[in-house]
Amino acid sequence: MKFNSIRSNICVALSMVMLVGSPVLAAETVAVRSTDYLLGQKGVLVGSVVNQQGQPAAGLPVQVLHDGRIVATAYSNEQGEFSVESLRNGIHTVQLGQTQHPVRFWSNASAPPSAVNRMAIVVDEEVVRGQCGESCGEGGCRPGGLTWGTAAGVLLIGGAVAATLALTLDDQKSGAVVASP
């Protein structure tokens, strides 16, 4: 009798852990560093996007976020260059595809000596193309690669299964008549 109670409590605890996505199940934490960039007149950020061989990467969207909201979007041109205007000083996030980088923007008057006036983004072309929910490899891209949405779905279903098991074990303990074997 006591064994069923312990097993039931373990199932409930596991279902709760799976439903909330506990940090215990998450990957190792990565330290995030901000990088300082000097804004030009009228809050202009300039930069370039290149691949790992140093060749320009054209047509890629560079988004600037502040407090989780997109405040500007620019596309790299044929030379891989982009320009974003009307930015303000402070902490922002620069996003290319699903990759985000925290940055700090400064005006001329307040910038630390380490601030640079041009942003350089190096991309792995295969990763950029694969961020639309496709799995890319040597043989090309195919739909259905593992994404965070898929992982969340697996955790949600696993939590539902664990909760069902816990409730079923609880019904057997109480002496209730089970409708199916």
C-alpha positions as CSV (number, residue, x, y, z in Angstrom):
1,M,0.0,0.0,0.0
2,K,2.8,2.4,0.9
3,F,4.7,1.4,-2.2
4,N,1.8,2.6,-4.4
5,S,1.6,5.9,-2.6
6,I,5.4,6.5,-3.2
7,R,5.1,5.5,-6.8
8,S,2.1,7.8,-7.3
9,N,3.9,10.7,-5.7
10,I,7.0,10.1,-7.9
11,C,4.8,10.0,-11.1
12,V,3.1,13.3,-10.1
13,A,6.5,14.9,-9.4
14,L,7.9,13.8,-12.7
15,S,4.9,15.0,-14.6
16,M,5.2,18.5,-13.0
17,V,8.9,18.6,-13.8
18,M,8.2,17.7,-17.4
19,L,5.3,20.2,-17.7
20,V,7.3,23.2,-16.6
21,G,10.5,22.3,-18.4
22,S,12.8,22.3,-15.4
23,P,16.3,23.7,-15.7
24,V,17.5,20.3,-14.6
25,L,16.6,19.1,-18.1
26,A,18.1,22.1,-19.9
27,A,21.5,22.3,-21.5
28,E,24.5,23.7,-19.8
29,T,24.2,27.5,-19.2
30,V,26.4,29.7,-21.5
31,A,27.8,33.0,-20.2
32,V,26.7,35.9,-22.3
33,R,28.9,39.0,-22.8
34,S,27.8,42.4,-24.1
35,T,29.9,44.0,-26.8
36,D,30.1,47.8,-27.0
37,Y,29.4,49.6,-30.3
38,L,29.7,53.3,-31.1
39,L,26.6,54.7,-32.9
40,G,27.2,57.3,-35.6
41,Q,25.3,60.6,-36.0
42,K,21.5,60.1,-35.7
43,G,21.9,56.7,-34.0
44,V,23.4,54.9,-37.0
45,L,24.8,51.4,-36.6
46,V,26.9,50.1,-39.6
47,G,28.3,46.7,-40.1
48,S,28.8,43.8,-42.4
49,V,27.8,40.2,-42.7
50,V,30.4,37.7,-44.0
51,N,30.7,33.9,-44.2
52,Q,33.5,32.0,-42.5
53,Q,35.7,32.5,-45.6
54,G,35.3,36.3,-45.3
55,Q,33.0,36.5,-48.4
56,P,30.0,38.9,-48.2
57,A,26.7,37.4,-47.3
58,A,23.9,39.3,-49.1
59,G,20.2,39.5,-48.4
60,L,20.3,38.4,-44.7
61,P,18.0,40.2,-42.2
62,V,19.8,41.9,-39.3
63,Q,17.3,42.8,-36.6
64,V,17.9,45.0,-33.6
65,L,15.7,44.3,-30.5
66,H,15.1,46.3,-27.4
67,D,13.3,44.7,-24.4
68,G,12.4,41.7,-26.6
69,R,10.8,43.8,-29.3
70,I,12.1,44.4,-32.8
71,V,13.0,48.1,-33.2
72,A,14.8,47.9,-36.6
73,T,15.5,45.6,-39.4
74,A,18.1,45.9,-42.2
75,Y,19.2,43.5,-44.9
76,S,22.8,43.0,-45.9
77,N,23.5,44.3,-49.5
78,E,25.6,42.6,-52.2
79,Q,28.8,43.7,-50.3
80,G,27.4,42.2,-47.1
81,E,27.0,45.7,-45.6
82,F,24.0,46.9,-43.6
83,S,23.0,50.1,-41.8
84,V,20.4,50.7,-39.1
85,E,19.3,54.2,-38.2
86,S,17.6,56.0,-35.3
87,L,19.0,53.7,-32.5
88,R,19.3,54.9,-29.0
89,N,22.1,54.3,-26.4
90,G,21.7,51.3,-24.1
91,I,21.5,47.5,-24.1
92,H,20.0,45.9,-27.2
93,T,20.0,42.5,-28.9
94,V,21.2,42.0,-32.5
95,Q,19.5,39.0,-34.1
96,L,20.4,37.2,-37.4
97,G,18.1,34.2,-38.0
98,Q,17.6,32.5,-34.6
99,T,21.0,33.6,-33.2
100,Q,20.9,36.6,-30.8
101,H,23.9,38.6,-29.5
102,P,23.5,41.1,-26.6
103,V,25.2,44.5,-27.4
104,R,25.5,47.9,-25.9
105,F,25.2,51.0,-28.0
106,W,26.9,54.2,-27.1
107,S,27.0,57.8,-28.4
108,N,30.4,59.6,-29.0
109,A,30.2,61.5,-25.7
110,S,29.7,58.5,-23.5
111,A,31.4,55.6,-25.3
112,P,34.2,53.6,-23.5
113,P,37.5,53.3,-25.2
114,S,36.7,49.7,-26.1
115,A,33.6,50.6,-28.2
116,V,34.0,49.9,-31.9
117,N,32.2,51.8,-34.7
118,R,31.5,48.9,-37.0
119,M,29.8,45.6,-36.3
120,A,31.0,42.4,-38.1
121,I,28.8,39.4,-38.1
122,V,30.3,36.1,-39.3
123,V,27.8,33.4,-40.3
124,D,27.9,29.8,-41.1
125,E,25.9,29.7,-44.3
126,E,24.5,26.2,-43.5
127,V,23.2,27.3,-40.1
128,V,21.5,30.4,-41.5
129,R,19.7,28.4,-44.2
130,G,18.7,25.8,-41.6
131,Q,17.0,28.1,-39.2
132,C,13.7,28.0,-41.0
133,G,12.8,24.6,-39.4
134,E,14.7,22.5,-41.8
135,S,17.5,20.0,-41.0
136,C,20.5,20.6,-43.3
137,G,23.5,18.4,-43.8
138,E,25.7,17.0,-46.6
139,G,22.8,15.8,-48.6
140,G,20.9,19.2,-48.6
141,C,18.0,20.4,-46.5
142,R,15.0,18.3,-45.4
143,P,11.9,19.5,-43.4
144,G,11.4,18.2,-39.9
145,G,14.6,18.8,-38.1
146,L,14.5,18.8,-34.3
147,T,13.6,22.3,-33.0
148,W,12.7,23.8,-29.6
149,G,9.0,23.5,-30.6
150,T,9.4,19.8,-31.2
151,A,11.3,19.4,-27.9
152,A,8.5,21.3,-26.0
153,G,5.9,19.1,-27.6
154,V,7.7,15.9,-26.5
155,L,8.0,17.3,-22.9
156,L,4.3,18.2,-22.9
157,I,3.2,14.8,-24.1
158,G,5.5,13.1,-21.6
159,G,4.1,15.2,-18.8
160,A,0.5,14.2,-19.9
161,V,1.5,10.5,-19.9
162,A,3.1,10.8,-16.5
163,A,0.0,12.6,-15.1
164,T,-2.3,9.9,-16.5
165,L,-0.2,7.1,-15.0
166,A,-0.2,8.9,-11.6
167,L,-4.0,9.2,-11.7
168,T,-4.5,5.6,-12.8
169,L,-2.2,4.3,-10.0
170,D,-4.2,6.5,-7.5
171,D,-7.5,5.0,-8.7
172,Q,-6.2,1.4,-8.2
173,K,-5.1,2.3,-4.7
174,S,-8.6,3.7,-3.7
175,G,-10.3,0.5,-4.8
176,A,-12.2,2.2,-7.7
177,V,-13.5,0.0,-10.5
178,V,-11.3,0.5,-13.6
179,A,-13.3,0.6,-16.8
180,S,-10.7,-1.0,-19.0
181,P,-8.0,-3.6,-18.2
